[in-house]
């Protein structure tokens, strides 16, 4: 069993503040999270980072680690029991080797961690005898892609995930809040890693990603789309049909509308805030696009030629 330098694992000095430790942990956890980093060594590194943070974030554990951690490193080298270690029992084997033999993975942490904070001893009785207390399970994270309609109205979704602890599949019912935004998180309490020694289970955090929509672009609570009209409708104006999230509606297009003009439909965007009670929504902006037929009938061609001639734009002039 080897000494674990938790300060080195998190890349901080021994005198680092709690804020510095937390900041470093979050940065490293994002870098080595197995869902993000596909390197074969990432998961092992992620667990080491989590173990180091578990100790250094807790003032009591950190004090105990600072007192005994380096002394344990010395004991491995010299075979001598360090001062202040009377509450632990050692069995020094040949050539000063330390005879600890812990169950690997008994608590989800390394045997060094279990030795310091109350892990399970093997059947020979070496190591600390008290069992570790309840420990909360780890939080798990995943991504959840939602449709724009689900963002606008909320909904219920059944999802299947792979449990990182067991590798097995599990199915969960997820309520998607009305007005949820890209980058927000849905927290499913108690759906993360299993607790240890009766500890409560961790949570499952679902990072929201909004799927691209074939007709709408999202800008905060506003939606943007295109309104395709014929040259005659653009010139003369009239009633036109505009697509909205829950169907379509009819609006009046003013005469002389050029391409690029935007028609504003108030309240036809997304909810302004994630709330089931809120009825306030952003707006929908439909940008006019004048569409010319690729193939003209004889009558259409004749009419366009007459229009061009009356406008002084006849071909050849």
HUHUSUL-V373407 format. One record per pair of residues at least 24 apart in sequence whose ideal C-beta (glycine too) atoms are under 10 Angstrom apart, sorted by sequence separation. I is the first residue (numbers start at 0). J is the second residue. D is the distance in Angstrom with one decimal. If there is no record, write none. Layout:
((I	J	D) (I	J	D))
This chain:
((24	48	6.5) (27	51	9.1) (28	52	7.9) (75	99	9.8) (99	123	9.8) (101	125	8.4) (106	130	9.4) (139	163	6.2) (153	177	3.5) (182	206	7.2) (183	207	4.9) (226	250	8.6) (228	252	6.6) (232	256	8.2) (233	257	7.0) (243	267	4.9) (244	268	8.4) (261	285	6.8) (262	286	7.9) (23	48	9.0) (24	49	8.2) (27	52	8.7) (98	123	8.1) (100	125	6.3) (101	126	6.1) (105	130	9.6) (106	131	5.7) (139	164	8.5) (150	175	7.8) (152	177	6.0) (153	178	7.6) (154	179	9.8) (181	206	9.3) (182	207	6.6) (233	258	7.8) (242	267	9.9) (243	268	9.3) (244	269	8.2) (260	285	9.4) (261	286	5.1) (262	287	7.0) (71	97	8.9) (99	125	5.6) (100	126	8.0) (101	127	9.6) (105	131	8.5) (108	134	9.0) (137	163	8.8) (149	175	5.0) (150	176	9.3) (151	177	7.4) (152	178	9.2) (153	179	7.7) (179	205	9.9) (181	207	6.1) (182	208	8.2) (226	252	7.8) (241	267	8.5) (260	286	7.2) (261	287	7.3) (24	51	7.7) (25	52	9.1) (87	114	7.5) (98	125	5.8) (99	126	5.4) (107	134	8.0) (137	164	8.5) (149	176	9.5) (150	177	8.1) (151	178	7.8) (164	191	9.3) (180	207	6.9) (181	208	6.5) (182	209	9.2) (215	242	8.1) (233	260	8.6) (259	286	6.4) (260	287	4.4) (23	51	9.5) (24	52	4.2) (87	115	9.0) (97	125	9.1) (98	126	9.3) (99	127	9.9) (106	134	7.1) (136	164	8.6) (145	173	9.5) (149	177	8.8) (150	178	7.1) (151	179	9.7) (162	190	10.0) (163	191	9.4) (164	192	5.7) (165	193	8.9) (179	207	5.5) (181	209	4.8) (214	242	5.5) (215	243	9.0) (228	256	7.3) (258	286	8.1) (259	287	6.7) (260	288	9.7) (23	52	8.6) (24	53	9.6) (107	136	8.7) (146	175	9.2) (150	179	5.8) (156	185	9.9) (158	187	9.9) (162	191	9.7) (163	192	7.7) (164	193	6.6) (180	209	7.9) (213	242	9.9) (214	243	9.5) (215	244	7.1) (258	287	5.8) (259	288	8.3) (260	289	9.7) (107	137	7.8) (143	173	6.9) (145	175	5.7) (149	179	7.9) (150	180	7.4) (160	190	9.0) (162	192	8.7) (173	203	9.2) (175	205	9.3) (179	209	8.6) (214	244	9.0) (226	256	9.1) (228	258	9.2) (257	287	7.1) (258	288	5.6) (259	289	9.5) (20	51	8.8) (21	52	7.8) (24	55	8.2) (150	181	8.4) (162	193	9.2) (176	207	9.5) (227	258	9.9) (256	287	5.2) (258	289	4.9) (20	52	7.0) (23	55	9.5) (24	56	7.6) (88	120	8.9) (143	175	8.0) (171	203	7.5) (173	205	6.7) (175	207	8.3) (212	244	8.7) (228	260	9.9) (257	289	7.4) (258	290	9.3) (90	123	7.8) (150	183	10.0) (225	258	9.8) (252	285	9.5) (256	289	8.2) (20	54	9.9) (21	55	9.2) (90	124	9.0) (145	179	6.9) (169	203	9.9) (171	205	9.3) (226	260	8.9) (253	287	9.9) (20	55	5.0) (21	56	6.7) (90	125	5.1) (226	261	8.8) (248	283	9.3) (250	285	7.9) (252	287	7.4) (8	44	8.8) (19	55	10.0) (20	56	6.3) (88	124	7.9) (89	125	7.7) (90	126	8.9) (143	179	9.5) (145	181	9.1) (181	217	7.4) (226	262	6.3) (244	280	9.7) (88	125	6.8) (89	126	8.7) (180	217	8.9) (224	261	10.0) (9	47	9.4) (10	48	9.6) (17	55	8.3) (87	125	9.8) (88	126	7.1) (223	261	8.4) (224	262	9.7) (8	47	5.4) (9	48	6.7) (17	56	6.8) (72	111	9.8) (87	126	7.5) (88	127	7.7) (180	219	8.6) (244	283	8.1) (8	48	6.2) (11	51	9.3) (15	55	7.9) (17	57	9.8) (71	111	7.4) (87	127	6.0) (88	128	8.1) (145	185	9.5) (180	220	8.8) (224	264	9.6) (243	283	6.1) (8	49	9.7) (10	51	9.7) (17	58	8.1) (20	61	8.8) (86	127	7.9) (87	128	9.8) (143	184	9.3) (242	283	8.9) (5	47	8.8) (8	50	7.8) (9	51	5.1) (13	55	9.8) (143	185	6.8) (178	220	8.3) (221	263	9.5) (222	264	8.9) (241	283	7.7) (243	285	9.2) (5	48	9.5) (8	51	4.0) (9	52	6.6) (68	111	8.4) (71	114	7.5) (86	129	9.8) (160	203	7.8) (224	267	9.9) (242	285	8.1) (3	47	7.7) (7	51	8.6) (8	52	8.7) (11	55	7.9) (17	61	9.0) (71	115	7.7) (140	184	8.4) (241	285	5.1) (5	50	7.4) (6	51	7.8) (9	54	9.8) (158	203	9.9) (160	205	9.3) (222	267	7.1) (223	268	9.2) (5	51	3.8) (8	54	9.7) (9	55	6.6) (141	187	9.9) (221	267	9.3) (222	268	4.8) (239	285	8.9) (3	50	7.2) (4	51	8.5) (5	52	8.1) (8	55	9.1) (9	56	9.9) (64	111	9.8) (67	114	9.0) (68	115	7.2) (158	205	8.1) (221	268	4.7) (222	269	6.7) (3	51	7.3) (5	53	8.9) (6	54	9.9) (13	61	9.9) (64	112	9.2) (67	115	6.0) (138	186	8.8) (139	187	9.2) (220	268	5.1) (221	269	7.6) (239	287	9.1) (5	54	5.4) (6	55	7.3) (66	115	9.6) (156	205	9.7) (219	268	8.3) (220	269	4.7) (5	55	5.6) (218	268	8.7) (219	269	8.0) (220	270	6.8) (3	54	8.6) (64	115	6.3) (139	190	7.6) (140	191	8.7) (217	268	8.7) (218	269	9.6) (220	271	5.0) (13	65	7.4) (60	112	9.3) (63	115	6.2) (64	116	8.6) (138	190	9.6) (139	191	4.3) (217	269	7.1) (219	271	8.8) (220	272	8.4) (63	116	7.2) (136	189	8.6) (138	191	4.8) (139	192	6.1) (215	268	9.2) (53	107	9.7) (54	108	9.0) (136	190	9.8) (137	191	6.2) (138	192	7.3) (215	269	9.5) (233	287	6.7) (5	60	9.7) (6	61	9.9) (53	108	7.2) (60	115	8.0) (136	191	5.6) (137	192	3.9) (232	287	9.5) (233	288	9.2) (234	289	9.0) (5	61	8.6) (13	69	9.6) (50	106	9.9) (60	116	6.4) (135	191	9.1) (136	192	3.6) (137	193	9.0) (233	289	4.8) (50	107	8.6) (59	116	9.6) (107	164	8.5) (135	192	8.6) (136	193	5.0) (137	194	9.5) (150	207	8.3) (232	289	8.6) (233	290	9.2) (6	64	9.3) (49	107	9.0) (50	108	5.0) (54	112	7.1) (135	193	10.0) (136	194	4.5) (137	195	9.8) (149	207	9.8) (222	280	9.4) (226	284	9.6) (227	285	9.8) (231	289	9.8) (232	290	9.8) (5	64	6.6) (6	65	9.4) (49	108	8.5) (50	109	6.2) (53	112	7.7) (57	116	9.4) (135	194	5.7) (136	195	7.1) (150	209	5.9) (220	279	8.6) (221	280	9.2) (222	281	7.0) (223	282	9.6) (224	283	6.8) (225	284	10.0) (226	285	4.1) (227	286	9.9) (228	287	6.2) (230	289	5.7) (5	65	9.8) (134	194	6.5) (135	195	8.1) (145	205	9.5) (149	209	8.8) (150	210	9.4) (209	269	9.7) (220	280	6.6) (221	281	4.2) (222	282	7.6) (223	283	7.6) (224	284	7.4) (225	285	6.9) (226	286	6.5) (227	287	8.3) (228	288	7.3) (229	289	7.4) (230	290	8.1) (3	64	9.0) (46	107	8.2) (47	108	9.8) (50	111	8.8) (51	112	9.4) (54	115	8.0) (133	194	6.6) (134	195	4.1) (139	200	9.9) (143	204	9.8) (149	210	9.1) (220	281	3.0) (221	282	5.3) (222	283	4.7) (223	284	5.0) (224	285	5.2) (225	286	5.4) (226	287	5.3) (227	288	5.0) (228	289	6.2) (229	290	6.5) (230	291	6.3) (6	68	9.3) (46	108	8.2) (47	109	8.1) (50	112	5.7) (54	116	7.8) (133	195	7.0) (134	196	6.3) (136	198	6.6) (138	200	9.7) (139	201	6.6) (140	202	9.4) (141	203	7.0) (142	204	10.0) (143	205	4.2) (144	206	9.9) (145	207	6.1) (147	209	6.2) (148	210	9.9) (150	212	9.7) (219	281	6.5) (220	282	8.1) (221	283	7.2) (222	284	7.2) (223	285	8.0) (224	286	7.3) (225	287	8.0) (226	288	6.7) (227	289	8.0) (228	290	6.9) (229	291	8.1) (230	292	9.1) (5	68	7.6) (46	109	8.6) (53	116	9.0) (132	195	9.0) (133	196	5.0) (134	197	8.9) (135	198	4.8) (136	199	7.0) (137	200	9.3) (138	201	4.4) (139	202	7.7) (140	203	7.6) (141	204	7.6) (142	205	7.1) (143	206	6.9) (144	207	8.2) (145	208	7.3) (146	209	7.9) (147	210	7.1) (218	281	8.3) (221	284	6.5) (222	285	9.1) (223	286	7.0) (225	288	5.1) (226	289	9.9) (227	290	4.8) (229	292	7.9) (4	68	8.0) (131	195	7.2) (132	196	6.3) (133	197	4.6) (134	198	4.4) (135	199	5.4) (136	200	4.5) (137	201	4.8) (138	202	4.9) (139	203	5.1) (140	204	4.6) (141	205	5.8) (142	206	5.0) (143	207	5.9) (144	208	4.8) (145	209	6.0) (146	210	5.5) (147	211	8.7) (148	212	8.7) (151	215	10.0) (217	281	9.3) (218	282	9.9) (3	68	7.7) (4	69	8.9) (131	196	5.9) (132	197	8.5) (133	198	3.8) (134	199	9.3) (135	200	7.7) (136	201	3.7) (137	202	9.3) (138	203	7.3) (139	204	7.2) (140	205	7.8) (141	206	7.2) (142	207	8.0) (143	208	7.0) (144	209	7.5) (145	210	6.8) (147	212	4.6) (225	290	9.8) (2	68	6.6) (130	196	6.7) (132	198	8.0) (133	199	7.8) (135	201	6.2) (136	202	8.6) (138	204	6.0) (139	205	9.6) (140	206	6.7) (142	208	5.7) (144	210	5.1) (146	212	7.8) (147	213	9.9) (218	284	8.5) (2	69	7.6) (131	198	9.6) (135	202	9.5) (144	211	9.9) (147	214	9.1) (150	217	8.1) (2	70	9.5) (3	71	9.3) (4	72	8.4) (147	215	6.2) (215	283	7.9) (216	284	9.5) (231	299	10.0) (2	71	5.5) (3	72	9.4) (147	216	9.9) (151	220	9.9) (1	71	9.5) (2	72	3.8) (147	217	7.0) (215	285	9.9) (0	71	8.7) (1	72	8.5) (2	73	8.9) (151	222	9.0) (231	302	9.0) (2	74	9.0) (234	306	9.1) (2	75	6.5) (230	303	8.3) (1	75	7.4) (2	76	9.5) (0	75	8.1) (147	222	8.1) (231	306	9.5) (230	306	8.8) (119	196	9.9) (117	196	9.4) (53	134	8.6) (53	137	9.4) (107	192	8.1) (107	193	9.2) (108	195	9.2) (49	137	6.8) (107	195	6.3) (106	195	5.6) (180	269	8.3) (105	195	9.0) (106	196	7.8) (179	269	9.5) (180	270	9.5) (183	273	7.3) (46	137	9.4) (178	269	6.6) (179	270	9.0) (151	243	9.9) (152	244	8.2) (177	269	9.4) (178	270	3.4) (180	272	9.3) (151	244	5.3) (152	245	7.8) (177	270	5.8) (178	271	7.4) (180	273	7.1) (150	244	9.1) (151	245	7.7) (176	270	9.4) (178	272	5.8) (179	273	5.5) (177	272	9.6) (178	273	4.0) (148	244	6.0) (177	273	6.8) (178	274	6.2) (0	97	7.1) (147	244	6.6) (148	245	7.7) (176	273	5.1) (177	274	6.9) (178	275	8.5) (0	98	9.9) (176	274	8.0) (177	275	5.4) (0	99	5.0) (176	275	7.3) (177	276	9.1) (178	277	6.8) (0	100	8.5) (177	277	7.8) (0	101	6.9) (178	279	9.7) (178	280	8.8) (3	108	9.4) (34	139	8.9) (35	140	9.1) (3	109	6.1) (5	111	9.6) (34	140	6.3) (3	110	9.6) (5	112	9.2) (33	140	9.8) (34	141	6.5) (35	142	9.8) (1	109	8.5) (3	111	4.8) (32	140	6.9) (34	142	7.6) (0	109	7.8) (1	110	9.0) (2	111	6.5) (3	112	7.1) (0	110	4.7) (1	111	6.8) (0	111	5.6) (29	140	9.8) (3	115	9.2) (28	140	9.5) (0	113	9.2) (0	114	6.8) (151	267	9.8) (151	268	8.4) (152	269	9.8) (153	270	8.9) (45	163	9.9) (151	269	5.4) (152	270	8.8) (150	269	6.0) (151	270	6.8) (150	270	8.2) (153	273	9.0) (42	163	8.3) (153	274	10.0) (147	269	7.9) (153	275	6.9) (150	273	9.5) (0	126	9.2) (34	163	8.4) (151	280	7.9) (33	163	6.8) (34	206	9.4))
